Amino acid sequence: MKGKKMAIFHIGAYETDVQGCFSFRNGELFVYGQKVKKPGYYGAEAVLPIICSIHEFAQANGWSIFGSVDRHFYEDAELIRNKGGSFIDHAMNGTKGQLRLDFLEPQKDIYIKSKEGPLLGTRIYTMAEIQMFINSGMQLIFEKQTYDVATNPNFEMAFKMFVEQGLRIMIVYGFATDYCVLAAVLAMLAIKKKYNLDFDVYVVTDAIEEVNIDFEGNVDMGFGIKALARMAKAGAKFTTSEDVFSFKY
């Protein structure tokens, strides 16, 4: 396939920060949500079976799989350890909590870096490199040192290329509704508006979970709802896992 461009499938699944530190109650920033979903499970843990099912469905139907992960170094500005940071240490480089979960088949991941490593500069990929990643058919995962995937300097170019080569629907799910999911959805829709691109972003409402704590550390039980409102205002659409499985768009 060398030198030949391949159009990606027109539906993509975007798995937002489904990592140990957010997904399990012993994680540094477990997304605990508002209510118990079933006995013994709550927050992100209760949502994981739905995320797993969507991932398996996407794989079975040949969808392109994308996603994001936090990968933090001690000097990252969003960490409390550094002046002005808002978050405790989490998803630290080399720790188990930083890893994508096994059911997402991380052995198929290609990581598009934002930063070369601790105390090192940013990593900028060429269009040829991004095209090679697209052609590979692997899962393309964007690393970031903040909650916002748009801070990865390669996201805009790469996402624009995905759309130009056939992407028409992006299905978004994962953690957390009011931080990383919100930022990813807004970033995609900003790119859509900037370049007048033709695609839709769907958020799977039963495959996300909110934190409901604001940037100052205050509990705000409406924070997740406000995030959904911001997504809707920017042009996001909403769906459920049931509709994803039956292609009702």
C-alpha positions as CSV (number, residue, x, y, z in Angstrom):
1,M,0.0,0.0,0.0
2,K,3.0,2.3,-0.1
3,G,2.3,5.6,-1.7
4,K,-1.4,4.9,-2.0
5,K,-4.0,6.8,0.1
6,M,-6.8,4.8,1.6
7,A,-10.1,6.4,2.5
8,I,-11.0,5.6,6.1
9,F,-14.5,4.2,6.9
10,H,-17.1,6.9,7.2
11,I,-17.9,6.2,10.8
12,G,-15.3,6.6,13.6
13,A,-15.4,5.8,17.3
14,Y,-13.5,8.2,19.6
15,E,-12.6,6.7,23.0
16,T,-11.9,9.6,25.4
17,D,-9.4,8.9,28.2
18,V,-10.5,5.3,29.0
19,Q,-7.5,4.9,31.3
20,G,-7.0,3.2,34.6
21,C,-6.7,6.4,36.6
22,F,-10.1,7.6,35.5
23,S,-11.9,4.3,35.1
24,F,-11.4,2.5,38.5
25,R,-12.3,3.6,42.0
26,N,-8.6,3.1,43.1
27,G,-7.5,5.4,40.3
28,E,-6.1,8.9,41.1
29,L,-8.9,10.7,39.4
30,F,-11.7,8.1,39.3
31,V,-14.8,9.6,37.7
32,Y,-17.3,8.6,40.3
33,G,-20.4,10.2,38.8
34,Q,-23.7,11.1,40.5
35,K,-25.5,7.8,41.1
36,V,-25.0,4.1,41.5
37,K,-25.8,2.3,38.2
38,K,-26.1,-1.2,39.6
39,P,-25.3,-2.8,42.9
40,G,-21.5,-2.7,43.6
41,Y,-20.7,-0.5,40.6
42,Y,-20.9,3.3,40.2
43,G,-19.4,6.1,38.2
44,A,-17.0,5.2,35.4
45,E,-16.9,1.5,36.5
46,A,-20.6,1.2,35.7
47,V,-20.1,2.7,32.3
48,L,-17.2,0.4,31.2
49,P,-19.3,-2.5,30.0
50,I,-21.1,-0.1,27.6
51,I,-17.8,1.3,26.3
52,C,-16.5,-2.2,25.8
53,S,-19.6,-3.2,23.8
54,I,-19.3,-0.1,21.6
55,H,-15.6,-0.8,21.0
56,E,-16.4,-4.4,20.0
57,F,-19.3,-3.2,17.7
58,A,-17.0,-0.7,16.1
59,Q,-14.3,-3.3,15.4
60,A,-16.8,-5.8,14.0
61,N,-18.2,-3.2,11.6
62,G,-14.9,-1.9,10.4
63,W,-15.2,1.6,12.0
64,S,-12.0,3.6,12.4
65,I,-11.1,3.9,16.0
66,F,-9.6,7.0,17.5
67,G,-9.1,8.3,21.0
68,S,-7.1,10.2,23.5
69,V,-5.0,9.6,26.6
70,D,-3.5,11.8,29.3
71,R,0.2,11.2,29.6
72,H,1.6,13.4,32.3
73,F,5.1,14.4,33.3
74,Y,6.1,16.1,36.6
75,E,6.5,19.5,35.0
76,D,3.0,19.7,33.4
77,A,1.3,22.9,34.1
78,E,-2.2,21.4,34.9
79,L,-0.8,19.5,37.9
80,I,-1.2,21.0,41.4
81,R,2.4,20.3,42.1
82,N,3.2,23.2,39.7
83,K,2.0,26.7,40.5
84,G,-1.5,27.3,39.1
85,G,-2.3,23.7,38.4
86,S,-5.8,22.3,39.1
87,F,-5.3,18.5,39.2
88,I,-3.5,16.1,41.5
89,D,-0.9,13.8,39.8
90,H,-2.7,11.4,37.5
91,A,-1.9,9.3,34.4
92,M,1.7,9.8,35.1
93,N,4.2,8.6,32.5
94,G,5.1,5.0,33.0
95,T,2.4,4.2,35.6
96,K,-0.4,1.6,35.3
97,G,-3.0,4.3,35.6
98,Q,-1.8,5.9,32.4
99,L,-2.6,2.9,30.3
100,R,-5.6,2.4,28.1
101,L,-7.7,-0.5,29.3
102,D,-7.1,-4.0,28.0
103,F,-10.5,-4.5,26.4
104,L,-9.7,-1.6,24.1
105,E,-6.9,-3.7,22.5
106,P,-4.1,-1.2,23.2
107,Q,-1.7,-3.4,21.3
108,K,-3.4,-2.0,18.1
109,D,-2.7,1.6,19.2
110,I,-0.5,4.2,17.5
111,Y,0.1,7.1,19.8
112,I,0.3,10.5,18.3
113,K,2.5,12.4,20.7
114,S,2.1,16.0,21.9
115,K,5.4,16.1,23.7
116,E,8.6,14.1,23.2
117,G,9.1,13.3,26.9
118,P,9.9,14.8,30.3
119,L,11.5,18.2,30.0
120,L,11.5,17.8,26.2
121,G,9.8,19.9,23.5
122,T,6.6,19.3,21.4
123,R,6.4,16.6,18.7
124,I,5.2,17.8,15.4
125,Y,4.4,15.2,12.8
126,T,4.5,15.7,9.0
127,M,1.4,15.1,6.8
128,A,3.2,12.1,5.4
129,E,3.5,10.6,8.8
130,I,-0.1,11.2,9.7
131,Q,-1.1,9.6,6.3
132,M,1.0,6.6,7.1
133,F,-0.9,6.2,10.4
134,I,-4.3,6.5,8.6
135,N,-3.2,3.9,6.1
136,S,-2.2,1.5,8.8
137,G,-5.7,0.7,9.9
138,M,-4.5,0.9,13.5
139,Q,-6.2,2.7,16.4
140,L,-5.0,6.3,16.4
141,I,-4.7,7.7,20.0
142,F,-3.7,11.3,20.8
143,E,-1.5,11.9,23.8
144,K,-2.0,15.1,25.8
145,Q,-0.5,16.8,28.8
146,T,-3.8,18.7,29.6
147,Y,-7.4,17.6,29.7
148,D,-7.9,19.3,26.2
149,V,-6.9,17.2,23.2
150,A,-6.7,20.4,21.1
151,T,-3.4,21.2,23.0
152,N,-1.8,18.3,21.0
153,P,-0.4,20.3,18.1
154,N,-1.1,17.5,15.7
155,F,-4.8,17.1,16.4
156,E,-6.1,19.7,14.1
157,M,-4.2,18.6,11.1
158,A,-4.8,14.9,11.7
159,F,-8.5,15.3,12.3
160,K,-8.9,17.5,9.2
161,M,-7.2,14.8,7.2
162,F,-9.5,12.1,8.6
163,V,-12.6,14.0,7.5
164,E,-11.1,14.8,4.1
165,Q,-10.5,11.1,3.5
166,G,-14.1,10.0,4.2
167,L,-15.0,10.5,7.9
168,R,-18.6,11.6,8.2
169,I,-19.7,10.5,11.7
170,M,-17.7,10.5,14.8
171,I,-19.1,8.6,17.8
172,V,-17.6,10.0,21.1
173,Y,-17.7,8.3,24.5
174,G,-15.5,7.9,27.6
175,F,-14.4,10.1,30.5
176,A,-15.0,12.7,31.7
177,T,-18.1,14.5,30.4
178,D,-17.3,17.9,31.8
179,Y,-13.6,17.9,31.0
180,C,-11.9,15.6,28.4
181,V,-15.1,14.7,26.5
182,L,-16.3,18.3,26.4
183,A,-12.9,19.5,25.2
184,A,-12.6,16.8,22.5
185,V,-16.1,17.5,21.1
186,L,-15.6,21.2,21.1
187,A,-12.2,20.7,19.3
188,M,-13.8,18.6,16.6
189,L,-16.6,21.0,16.0
190,A,-14.2,24.0,16.0
191,I,-12.3,22.3,13.2
192,K,-15.5,21.6,11.3
193,K,-16.4,25.3,11.5
194,K,-12.9,26.5,10.6
195,Y,-12.6,24.5,7.5
196,N,-16.3,24.1,6.6
197,L,-16.1,20.4,6.8
198,D,-19.0,17.9,6.4
199,F,-19.3,15.6,9.3
200,D,-21.3,15.1,12.5
201,V,-20.2,14.5,16.1
202,Y,-22.5,12.2,18.2
203,V,-22.0,11.9,22.0
204,V,-23.2,8.6,23.5
205,T,-25.0,9.8,26.6
206,D,-25.0,6.4,28.4
207,A,-21.3,5.8,27.7
208,I,-19.9,8.9,29.4
209,E,-19.7,10.0,33.0
210,E,-19.3,13.4,34.6
211,V,-17.1,14.6,37.4
212,N,-19.4,17.4,38.7
213,I,-16.5,19.2,40.3
214,D,-15.4,22.6,38.8
215,F,-11.9,23.8,38.2
216,E,-11.7,25.4,41.7
217,G,-12.5,22.0,43.3
218,N,-16.1,22.9,44.2
219,V,-18.9,20.3,43.9
220,D,-21.3,21.4,41.2
221,M,-24.0,18.8,40.5
222,G,-24.9,20.6,37.3
223,F,-21.4,20.8,35.8
224,G,-21.9,17.8,33.6
225,I,-25.3,19.1,32.4
226,K,-23.7,22.4,31.6
227,A,-21.0,20.6,29.6
228,L,-23.7,18.8,27.5
229,A,-25.4,22.1,26.9
230,R,-22.1,23.6,25.6
231,M,-21.6,20.6,23.3
232,A,-25.2,21.0,21.9
233,K,-24.7,24.8,21.4
234,A,-21.5,24.0,19.4
235,G,-23.4,21.6,17.2
236,A,-23.0,18.2,18.8
237,K,-25.7,15.6,18.5
238,F,-26.6,13.0,21.1
239,T,-27.4,9.3,20.9
240,T,-27.5,6.2,23.1
241,S,-25.6,3.0,22.9
242,E,-28.8,1.3,21.8
243,D,-29.1,3.6,18.8
244,V,-25.4,3.1,18.0
245,F,-25.9,-0.6,17.8
246,S,-28.9,-0.2,15.5
247,F,-27.4,2.6,13.3
248,K,-30.2,5.1,14.1
249,Y,-28.7,8.4,13.2
